[in-house]
């Protein structure tokens, strides 16, 4: 594939590179933080923030990657990534249309922000589920998904809303694999080259008000 001078590639690179970083930052230590909920329930907000940040940024990677100039929608790496992260679209749609969800007359039995489930750190056969928010009669919830064919948990951490389960491990693995393809691909196909800087320029401004006349 011929190199390009299209500046949009640089913008897509920046968008993807930061989104990947945000996903990794939220995912690293997620299981450990979930395990702390047993004795420190105040950690729930931090865990919830990590979970929804991953959902949001996986969705963002999907959007930007499909807008990257020169990257065909038929590309195998892109197709594989999109296929394995479709659940991010469902979760994003749910949270973006929360107003509509909450205005329905028919009561949704699932907690508004979902439930967080994780595998016990000491007992791999044991899972836990934290039901977030107000406890309403008839509340339904889903836990970690167990693959009876593979005889293992699909993910150490799962976020569930309605009848959907966001299994973080396979989504993260698919996203990380796609990162290893798309970042080098953009760098290789942008002819002028992309200068990566380790230092972030910081511009400071100070407001100095004039002295009032006596």
Buried (B, 14 or more C-beta within 10 A) or exposed (E): EEEBEBEEBBBBBEBBBEBBEBBBEBBEEBBEBBBBBEEEEEBBEBBBEBBBBBBBBBBBBBEBBEEBBBBEEEBEBBEBBBEBBEBBBBBBEBBEEEEEBEEEEEEBEBBEBBBBBBBBBEEEEEBBBBBBBEEEEEBEBBBBBEEEEEEEBBBBBBBBBBEBBBBBBBBBEBBEBBBEBBBEBBBEBBEEEBEEEEEEEEEEEEEEEEEEEE
